[in-house]
Amino acid sequence: MVVELVVARWFASLIISRVSNLLMEYTTNKIKCHKNIKTNFESLTKNLHKIETAIHEAERRPIDNPGLQKWLFQLKDAVYDAEDVLDTFSYEILRVKVMGKSKKGGDAGELDKIVRKFQGLVNEMGFFLKVVELNDKNGSNQSLANATDWRITTPSQKQPSLVGRDTEVIDLMSFLFQSASHDGKTFSSVSLLGVGGVGKTALARVTYNHPRVERHFDIRAWVCVTHVFDVKSLMIMFIESAALKRPRNFHKTKHLGAIQKIIADGLRGKRFLVVFDDVWNSKEIIDWFFVLFNHGEKGSRIVVTTRHESTATHLGTTKKIYVEGLKFNECQSLLHQHAFRHVKMPHPSLECMGQDITKSLCGLPLVVETIGCALGQNLIRKHWKEIMAKNIYTVSIEQPENKLLRIMRLSYEQLRDGALQQCFLSCSLFPYEHKFSKTEFIRIWMALGFLCPKDEHTTMETVGENYFNDLVNRHFFKKVNSKSTVPDYSKSSTLPDVSYEVHAALHRLAEFLCFGEYYRVVRPGNDNTHSSDIVIPDRCRHVSLDVNDLNRGSASLKRKTNLRSLIITGQLSQYPKKTVNPLITLEKILKELKCLRMLILSDLVPGSFDQLRHLRYFKVGFMNDDNNESPTTLPDWLRKCYQLQSLAAEFDRKILFLPKHINRLVMLRWLETKPEIVNTIPGIGKMISLQEVREFHVERKAGYGIDQLREMNELKGSLCISHLENVESLDDAKKAELDQKEHLHSLELCWSKRKLAKLPDDHVVLEGLKPHDHICKLELNGYMGTKFPTWLRDLEYLEQLSLFHCANFHSAMLGELKNMFSLKVLTIFNCPGIHSLSKNMLPPNLEKLNIMGKISTYQKPKVRTTPSSPQILSYENTTVPKHSTILPQTHSMTSRSTILPYTNVKAR
């Protein structure tokens, strides 16, 4: 129940923030509003503060009451409805900013209803507080430490034989017995890392009880830490487990110093082994225990089991052992042990079913044990089919100890941020084998309103990245090797292109805990014979289903007018003959959905959907459509989606056009499509929220000049500005205000090949294109000036400089680089005026020199560093072919400047 309270409080605080921001926007922009709007806003804020205070009070007590659960569900639904109504006012503020026409916007009537709904919740809050009070009087607010007694582990607990862990046991044993280190430390530590239920404790227990271990260490101690850290209790547990000499009444000792002395005296001169099982917070372990361990003998060892990567890092772990899921045959063997534990001969007719069940057990021994015990209760096919159809956590609840759910849920409960819990639950909208990138989930969480910066200096992307990294650190997400055949136009240098997936057991936990809010229709194999209608749960706000299920789910979807997410998998444009066209069905459904934040489709749907005013994330497109290369245009209604944050249009073979006035999407942060399509947007400078424009082509016509970059100060990563010959003066160049683009780390400035008679003064133009001081990479391509810009020496963080096709550069100019201490990589390509180099021209900290073109009087530098000669780690001198041309400007400088070991390629 505490977890639900955390989420409820986060929802309440979210709406309070939204109302406050709206009041400020209306006041600042002097937007017309209905008479009672501000009064209703203030009333709503007042009631929400009351609810937030009550929830905060209840969070400190473990409460389990069905009536309270129902009230929390009502609160969450009310918050969703309130957010939808408030969003209509936000939309109107944006519309006024874009179009400049003010009218009384927002749904004032619906706001009245919302205010009354929250007043009703406040009135019911008396019951809520009464439940809290009764729990106090009845003594049910027992300490959290007592509430976690079920989690206490010991080294002597009976457990099944360890299956499939031979490699891990050998690895751990070899660490325990390796020679003492020569660094002066008395002990070293190893961390066993993995998700809950994977068998970390079992692995630690087997090695702890091994006869060789018993003989090798003078003292052994087992301390079960858990997430509730009580220093005194853990020290007493340590003393008792290690059987240290202590006074008879030491339990009553109030001073921790006296207990610490018992441990220090007991360990002095002894080689010890300590297992800290189930560690959640490493700081207390370091603060209270590690200082005592210095009294032991060299060669002592500490074993830590944890679900957190950061815990192992903070403990200064010498070695990490990752405990992964069991292989299929190992799971099958373990399942067999538990399912047929009461019979001598396995039931032949159940063997095949057992194999199918094994595939769904996520490789976790605890899951296998739970399901195996459930299967063993009744060895008949009907019972086994019922088990197969259930979520593994539903099966766990039906077992006497319910150990699986409690252990796995604990990982979720430790996500103490309500927004982070919502981020995790949203993963259930995708299948567990779904491979996703960090950018994909961050933008989805942003669209669903889960990323709320606490100050104006923090971006939603930063909050999202912190959340994502936290889930990786806690082993909710794991990296996978995935080579996608789909071209990714969203690749950004600021967010690495790495694939992840949710751990199968945790994905099922998300499905179990979301209470139907996220609903994904699962098709059994390739079965297309289902004819019954799909019924979507009442509390559902997010739906994902296959295109083949669209007709069966259409009636239910049309009634879900408050749906926030809709994902249709499969290709809408390809359907069997004599069946209803899914595009027509989907058009009718979308007409009824007015609250969508996220929409993911495989094809464009005919019709206009101007009512999608809440839309934040729209992804459309499919790949490898060999039969269709006809041009397509994104729908015109998109230009009215003023709150849209992410737009992904990925058509592999089709020619894609953007709708007119797409530049009205002033909140659009990410436009994922081919770079050449982005260059067709006239007046792109109005899209001031865009985070990435990899290429900008300057043209001499309205809406395409370099001045379009002036206010685009949110640009990140790399930017290539081409056709700079179309910039005619210093003042024109300064209009780009590149020095205000503090998030850019790579800049390419490119001029096309021109006739000398028509050359503008490139140097004057370049002087006006000064980047921000934090730029790390700079490339000049086709520059016809005769000197470097004066601002080059001010770039204190510049690490890579590339010169391509700079025909008028000469050798003496490179002397200007000798005082650039940050420069590590210098690339020169086809600059015929640079015909010789001397060592005193080069930057002092240069590590890589890449010369592609004939430099006649330069010798390979020595590797040793002297005060007058920089260290060159690699060097290339390649002669340019006679008919070389300017490299295509869509290639990044990184791909063109590959540094190879020293070679000397002869002229071709």
N, C-alpha and C positions, 0 to 999 in steps of 0.2 A: 504493500500500500504506500510505503514511503516514496517509491519510485513514481507512482501516479501523482503524488502530491508535488514532487519536483517538477514534473511536466506541466501540471496545472498552474503552478506558480509562474513558470516561465511563460506560459500562454498569457496569463493575466498581465505580467510586466510588459509583454510584447505589445498588447493593445494599448496600455497606458502610454507607451512611447509613441505609438502611431497617432493617438489622439493629440498628444502634446505637439508633435511635429505638424499636424494638420492645422491646429490653432495658430501656430507660428506662421505657417505658409499663408493662411488667409489674411492674417494681420499684416504681414510684410508686403504681400503682393496686392493688397486692397481688393481682393476678389469678392464680387457680390455673393451673398449667401442668404438663405431664408432666415426669417426673423428668429426662429428658435434654435438654429443650428448650434451656435456657441453655447447656449444654455444646456442643450442636450450633451454636447461634448463635455462640459464641466461636470454634469450629473453622472455621465458614464465613467469619467475618471475617478470621481469620488467613490462610486460603488466598487470599481475595480481595486482601488487601494484597500478598501475594507476586506474584500475577498483575498487579496494578496497577503494581508496581515494575518488573517485567520489560517490560511494555508501554511504560512511560515511557522505559526505557533504549533500546528498539528504535525509538521514534519519531524519534530523532535521526539515524537512518540510512535511506537509501532502500533498501528490501528488496523484491524481487519473487520470491516463492517460493510455488509452488502448495500445498506442505504447510503453510506458515504461514497461507495464506488459509483452508485447510480448518479449521485449529485455531481461527482467529478466528471462523469461522462456528459452530463447536461451542461456543465460549465465549459467543457472543451467544445461542444457543438455550438454553444452560444458565442464563444470567442471566434470560431470560424465564421459564423454568420456576421458578427460585428466587423471582422476584418474585410469581408466581402463588401459590406455597406461603406465602410470607411474608404475602401479602395475606389469607390465611385467618385468620392470627393478628391482623392489624389489624382485620379484621371482628369478631372475637370481642371485642376491647377495646371497640369501638364499641357492640356489642350489649349488653355489660355496663353501659356508661354510660347507654344509653337505657332498657333494661328493668330494670336493677338486679339481674339474676339472673346469678350467676357459675357457670360450669361449665368444665371443661377443654376449651378450644376450640383450633382450629387443627389442621391435619393433621400430627400428629407422625410418622406413618409416611412420608409424602411428604417431610418435612424430612430424615429419615434418608437417603433416596435422593439428595436434592439435595447433602447434605454429601459423600456418596461420589462423586457426579459431579464435584464441584469438586476433590476430592482426586485424581481421575483426571486432570483438566486440569493440576493442579500437577505430577503425575508426568510428564506429556508436555511440561512446560515446559522440560525439559532439551534436547529437540529444538529448541524455540523459540530458546533462548539460543545453541545451537550454530549455528543459521542466522545469527544476528547476528554471532557470532564469525568464521564463515567469510567473511561479507561484508567484515568488517574486514581479514582477512588477504589476501583477493584484491584489495583496493583498490577494491572496488565502492562504498565509502562516499565517493565523489567529492564534491566541493563542490557545493552546491546551485546555485551560479552556473554551473558547467559543465553541470549537468543541465538548465539552462534555455537553453542556446545556441540551441535551435530557435526560441526566441521573439524573438530579437534582430531588430529591424527597422532598415532603412536608408532614406534618402530616394531612393536610386537603384534600389531593387528593382523588377523588372518586375511590372506588375499589369495586369489587364484594364481596358478603358476603363470609366470611371466612369458608372454608369447611375442615373438618377433622383435625382441630387444637385444639380441646377442651383440650386435655392433655397438650399441649405446653402452651396454654393460662393460664390454672390453675397453671402450674409450674412457669411461668413468674410472674403472679400476686402474688403468695405466696412469691416470692423473694422480690418483691417491697414493700410488707407490713410487712415483718418480722421485728422483733425487732432490734433496732440499736445494732451494735457490741460493745463489751466492750474493744476492743483493742485500743481505742483512735482515730480511723479513723473516719472522718466525712462522708465518702462515701464508697460504695462497688459497684462492677460492675458485670454484667452478659453479656456473649457473646452468640449471636445466630449464630450458625455455620451451613453452608451448601453450596451446589453449587448454582450458579446463577440461578434465576428463580424458586427456590424451595419455596419461600414465606416468607423469613426472614423479609423483609420490611413490608409486609402485617401484619405479626404477631406483629411486634413492633408498627405499626400504630394503630391496634385494642386496644392494652393495653394502649397506650399513650392517646387515646381519651376516655377511659373508665371513666364514671362519678366518680367512687370511686377514681381513680387516680387523676382526676382533683381536687377533694376535699382534698386529702391527701397531695399533694405537693404544697408548696407556689409558686414555679417557675417551669415551664416546658420549655424545649428548644429542638428543633429538628435541627440537623446539618448534612447535606448530604455532606460527605467528598469527595468521589470518589478518583480515583488513582492520580489525579492532585492536589497536596496539596499546597494551597495558604493560608498561615497563616492569613493574614489580612482579606481576604474575608470570611474565616470561622469564625473568631472572630466577624466580623460584622453580619454574619448570626446568630450567637449565640445570640448577643445582641438584634437583631430585633425579633427573635423567642421568646426569654424570656421576651420581652417588658421591658428591663431594662431602667432605667432613664439614659439619655445621652444628650450631647449638640446637638443642631440642626444640626450643620455642622460636626459632628464627622466622617463622611465618608471621609472627606478631611484630616483627621489627618494622618500625615506621621509616627509618632512615635508609635511603637507597645506598648511601655510601657504605653502610655496614654490610649490606648484601653484596655490593660490588667487591668488598674486601674478601668475602668468602670465596667468590669466584676466582679472584686474582691469586689468592693463596693456594687454592686447589689446583690451578693450572700451572703454577710455577715449576719449571723444569720438566714438564710433561708434554709428550707429543699427543695431540688431541685431534679428534674428528667431531665436527659439529654440523648437524643438518638443520638448516632453517627452512621449514616447509611452509609453502603458501605465503610468500612475502609480497606485500603490496606497497609498502613504503620503506625505502632503503635508508632514509635519513636517520631514523631512530636506531636502526641496527648499527649504523656507523657510530652514532653519538654515544650509545650506551654499552655496546659490546666489543667493538673492534679494539678500543683502547685497552680492554682487559686481556685480549688475546695475545698481546705482545709479551705477556708473562710466560707464555708457553715455550715449548722446545721447537727448534727449527724442524721443518717437515710436517708441521700441523696443517690440517686441511679443513676448509669450510665448503659445504655443499648447500646451494640455495636453489629452491624450486620457485618459479615465478611465471606469471603470464605476461609480464611487462619487460620489453626490451630495455627501457630506460632504467629499470631497477638493477638489472645486471650491470649496466654501464656505470651507474652511480656507485655501486659497490666496488668498483675497480676490479671486476672479475678477470682472473687470469685466463680462463677458458670458458667458452660457451658451447653447450651441447643442445642442439635443437631437436626436440622430441616430436617427430612427425607422426601422422596417422599410420595405422597398420596397413599392410598390403592385403589384397583381396583374399588370398589363400590363408593368411594369418587370421583375418577377421572370421573367415568361414570356420576355421579350426576352433576359435574361441567361442563362436556362436554355438557350435556343435556341443562343446563342453557344457554350456549352461542350459541349452534347450533339452538335451537328452541326459541330464545329470541323474535322473531317477530311474532310467531304464538301461538295461545292459546292451540291448541291440537297438540301433537307430530305426526309426520308422521309415521304410523305403519310399513310401508315397510322398513324404515330406522333404526328401532330400533336394529335389528340384526347386521347391518353393523356398527352401533355405538359401539356395544360391541367389535367387532373385532378391530375397530380403537382405542378404549380405551387401548387395550393391548399394543399398540405400542407407547404410549405417555410418557413413562419413569417416570410417577408419578409426573411430574413437573407441578404445576398450570399454569405457564406461557405458557408452551407448550400446555396444554389443552385449555387455553383461545385462543391462536393463531389458533390452528386447528379448534376449535369450531366455531370461527368467520368465518373462511374460508368455513366450511361446511354450515353455515347458509346463505351464499350468494346465494346458489342455492339448494333447497331441492329436488333434483332428484338423482337417483341411479348412473347415468353416472358421474355426477360431484363428488359424494362421492368416486367412484372408482378411479377417477383421483387423488384425494387427497391422498387416501390410497397408491397409487403407488409412491408417491413422498417422497423425504427426507423432514423432518419437516422444515429444514432451507430453502429449495427451496420454500415451501409454505409461509414461513415468508417473503421472498423477495417480493412475489407477493402481500403482504398486504400493506396498505398505510403507516403505521408507521415503519414496519420492526423491531419492538422492540426486538423480540426474538433473532434474529441473532446478533444484536448489543450487547445485554447483554451477551450472551453466548460467543461470539467471544472475548469479553474483557478479559476473563480468559486466552484465548490463547495468546492474544497480550501482556499480562503481563509476559509471559515467554520470557524475553528479551534476552535470549541466543538462537541463531539459532539452535544449536545442541539439546537443550532441546525441542524446537518446533518440530524438526524432530523425536525425541524420542516419543513424543506424537502422531504425525501423523502416525507413524508406527503401532500403536495399531489398526488402521483400517484394518490391514491385518488379524486380528482374529475377530471372532464374538463377539458381546458385552457381551454375557454371558460366554465367555471363562474365566476359572479360571487359573490364572498363579501365579508363585512364583517370588520373587524378582530376584533370580538367573537366571531364564529363560529369563526375559526381559533384564537384564543387559548383558547377553552373546549375545543376539540377537543384541542389540544396538552396542556392541563391534564389532560384525561381520560386521555390516553395516557402520562402520566407524564414529559413532556419539560420541564416547568417546575419547577425545583428552586431555591427561594430559598437564598442562601448565609447568610442570617441571619434572625433572627426578626422583624426590622423590615421586611423586604421581602416583599410578597405575590406569589403566583403570577401574578396579573394584571399586576403591574408587570414581572416577568421576561418574561412573554409579550408585553407591549407593546414592551419593548426589543428582543426578538427580531424582532417584526413590523416595527418601524421600521427595523431593520438590513437586513432583506430588501428593504424598499422603497428604502432608501438605496442598496443594491447593484443595484437594477433587476431583482431577481427578481420582485417584485410591481409592478404599475403600476395607477394609478387609472383607472377607467373611468366613463363617464356611463351610469348604469343606473337607470331608473325602474321599480321593482318594483311589480307589481300585488298582491303579497301583503302584507297588513297585518303590520307588524313590531311585535310586542308587547315586543320586547327593547330597543327604542331607549333608550339611556341618555345622559344629558347628560355623563357622564364619558368616553364613547367615541363620537366622531362617527360618524354613519351615512353612511359613504362606501363605495362598492363598489370592489373590486380584482379583478384576475385575474393568474394566473401567465403570464409570457411563454411563448409556445408552444414555443420552442426549449429553454428551461430546464425546461418541464414534461416534455418528452420526455427530457431529460437525467435528470430524477428517475426516470422510468419505467425508464430504462436502468440507473441506478446502484443501484436498490433490490434487485436480484438476486431478484425475485419475492416479496419480503416484503410488498409492497403489490400487490394484483392486482385490476385492474378489467376486467371482461368487456365488451368493446366489440362492439356490434351493428353490422354493416355496413348502414347506411341503415335502411330499414323492413323488412328481411328477417326474416320470422318462420318461415322454412322449415327452419331448422336442427333436426336431430333427434338428432345425436350428443351424448353426455354431455360436460359441461364438466369438465375435469380441472384442479384447482387445484394449483399448485406445492407441493412438500413444505415449502419454507421459508416459505410464506405465513402471515402472521398477521393480515392485514387484507384484506377482500374487499368489492367493490362490484359489483353486477350489477342488471340490469333485471328487473322482475317476470316478464317473458316468458321469461326464462332460468332462472327459479327451479327449475322441475321438472327441467331438464337438469342443473342443478348440485347438486341436493339430495343425491345419493349422496356426492359428494365433500365437500360441506359438513358432512354428518353425521360424517364421519371426522375433520374438522378440529376436534377438541374443544378445542384450545388457541387457537382464533381469538380475536383481541382486538377487532376492529372488523367490523361488518357493516352495509352500506348497501344497502337495496333501493329502487331508483328505480321510479317508475310507481305507479299506484294498485292496491293489493292487492284492493280490494273490487270492482273492475270487471275481468271476465275473460270471454273468449268462452265460449259454450255448448259443451257436450260436451268441456270440458277440465277438468283437475283444479283444484279450488279452491286458489289459491296460499296462502290463509290457513291451510288445513289442512296444506299442505306445509311452510309456514314454522313452524307450531306444532311439527311433528315435528323440524325442524332445530334450533329453539331449545332443545328439551328436551336436546339433546346438547351444546350449547355452554355450558361452565361458566366460561370465562375472559373473557367479553366485557367490555370497558371502554366501548365505544361502540356504540350501536344506533340507526339512523335508519330509520324506516318511514313509510309514507304512511297507515297505518291501524292500529287496535288488533288484536292477534292474540288469539284465544280461548285459554284455558288459563292455568295458573299456572306461573310460572318462578321459584320461590323459590331456584333454584341460581345465579341471576345476582347473586352477592354481590360481584363485582368491578365491577359497572356504575357508571360515572361520568357518562356522557353519554347521555341518552335523548331523542330528538326524534321526535315523532309528530304527524301531522295533515296535512290537505290543505285547499285553498281552493276557493271557488267551486263547491261541490257543490250545485247548484240543486235536485236531486231528493231531498235528504235533510236534513231539519231536526230529526230526532228527537234527544232528549237522549242523551248518552253519558257514561259514567263511566270515568275512568282506572282501570286494573286494581289490585286490592287488593294484589298481590304487590309493588308498588312501595314500599309502606311498610316493607318489609324490606330495601330496598337502602340500607343505612345509609351507604354510601360514595358515594352519588350526589351529584354536584356541580352538574350542569346538567340541568334538566328543561324541555323545550319542548313545549307542547301547543297546537297552532295549528289550530283548527277554525273556519272562517270563519262558517258558518251554524248549526252545531250548538250546542245548549245543553250546556255541559260541566260536569261535577261532578268534584270531587277525591275520592279515596278517604278513608275514615276513618283517623285517626291519621297523616295525611300529615305532621304536625308532628314525627314521629319521625325525619325526615330531617335530622339535626342538622348534616350536612356539606354540605347543599344551599346553594350560593352564588347560583345564578341560577334563578329560576322564571319562565319566559317564557310568559305567557298573558295574557288580558284582566285588567286591574286589578280589576274587580268580582269576578272568580273568586277572586283572592288574598284578598279581604276576607271570604270565607266560611270561611277556615281557623280553627277554634277553637284556642286555645292556640298561636297563631303565634309567641309569644315564645320557645318552645323552639327555634325554628329560628334559632339565634344566628349562623349563618354566612351568612345571606342578605345579599346586597350591595345589593339594591334592592327596596323596597316603595314604589311611587309614591303609593299612597293607603291610609290607615288610617282606618276608620270606628269611632269609639268607641261602644260599646253598654253598657247597664247589665245585663249578664248575664255569667256566668262564662266566661272564655276570650276575651272581647272588650273588656275594660277597657283603659284607657290604660297600665296597668302591664305589658301585654304587650310594650311597647317597651323595657322596662328594660335587658335584656341584649343587645338587637339593635344592638350598637355597630359593626358592620361595614357598616351602611347607607351608601350613597354617593349622590351626585347630589342629586335633589330628593325631598322628602317632603311630602305633603299630609295633615294630620290634620283630619278633619271630625267634625261632631256633637259639638263640645266642650261643648255644653250638658249632656252626660251626665257631665261631670267635675264633682264636687260640692264639692271643697275644694282648698285649697292643697297639702295632703299627698298627695291623689290625683294632682294634676298633677305633683308632684315625682317620683312613681314612674316617670314616663316617662324620667327622666334624660337629657333632650335635650342637656344640656351635655356629655355624654360621647360624643355622635355627631360626632366630629371630621371625618369624611369627607363629611358633608352640606354642600352649599354653597347650597341653596335650601330654604326652609321656608315652608309655607302653613298658617296656623292659621285654621280655619273654624268658625263657629257657624251653626246653621240659624235660620230665621226663627221667632221665638217671640212669645207674648203677654207684655206687660210684667208682668202679675201673677205670672207663673211664672219670672221671670228669676232665675237664680243670680247671684252676684257675679262677673261676667266678669273684672274686674280682678284679683281674688284668684287666680283660676284661671290667668290669663295670667302672673302673677308666678312661678308654679311651672313655667312652660314655657320657661324660659331656654335658648336654644340655645347651641351651642359658639361661642366667640368668633370663629371663622374663618368664620362664616356670611356669605355674600355677598348673598343676596336674602331678603327677608322680606315676607310678605303677611299682613295681618289682614283677614278677611272675615266680616262679620256680627257683629263685636265690639261689645258694647253698653256697654263701660266708658267712664268719663269722663276717663281719663288714660292716658298711655303707661306701660308697665312700667318699673320703675327700672333694669332691666338693659339697656335699649335703648342708653343712652349708652356702655355697655361694649363694644359691637360695633364694634371698630376697623376691621374689614374690610368692613362693610356698604356696598354700593354702590347697591342698589336697595331702595326701600321702597314698598309699595303698600297703600293703604287703600281697601277696598271695603265699602260699605254699613255704615259705622260711624256709626250714627244719632246717638250721643251725643257725638261729637267736636265741638269748637268751635274757632274760629279761633285763640284764644290758645294752645291746646295746641301748635300748630305751632312756636311759639317755642322749644320744647324741642329742636328739630332744628338750631338755628343753630350749635351747637358740634360737629355730626357732620361732621368734615372729610372722611371717606371717601365720603359719600353723593353719588352722581352723578345718580341718577334718582329722581324722586318722582312717584307716580301717586295721584290722588285721584278716586274714583268714587262718586257718589251718597252723599255725606256732607253732608246738608243743614245741619248745624250749622256747617260751615265756609263762611261766607258772605262772608268778606273775607280778603285776604292783603296783607301789606306786605313790602317787600324785606328788612327786617331780621329777618324770621322764617325766611328760607331758609338752608339750609346754604351755606357759603362757596364750595364747589367744585361746586355743582349744575350739571349740564350739560343735563338734560332735565326739563322740568316738564310733566306730562300731567294736565290737569284735565278730567274728564268730569262735568259738573254745573254749575249756575249759580253763578259767583263774581262778585258784582255790583261790587265796588270794587277789582278788580285789573286793572291795565293790562299790556299786553305789555311785558316787560322789554327794555331795551336790550341789544344784542349786546356792546357794549364792557364790559370788566371794569374796575371801579374798586374801591378798597379796601373800599367799603361796599356794593357791588352785585355779586352773582355773575354769571358769564357763562351765559346760557341759550342753548343752541345750537338748541333747538326747543321749541315751546310749543303746546299745544292746549287750547281751551276749548269743550267740546261740551255742550249742554244735554241732560239726561237725559229720555227720554220719560216722560209722566205715569204710565204703567202699567208702569214698569220693575220687574224682580224681581231677586233675587240670582242672579248668574251661576252656571251649573252648575259644581260644584266639581271636576269632572274636567278642566276647562280649566286649563292652567298660567298662571301670572301673566305669563309672557313673551308668550303669544299674546293675552292680554287688554290688554296695556299697550303696544300698538304706538304709537310716537311719530311723529306726522306733522308736517309743516311747519305753521307757525302758521296757524290758521283760527279763525273765530268763527261757529259754527253757530247760527242763530237757533232759538228755541223752536218745537217742533213742536206 
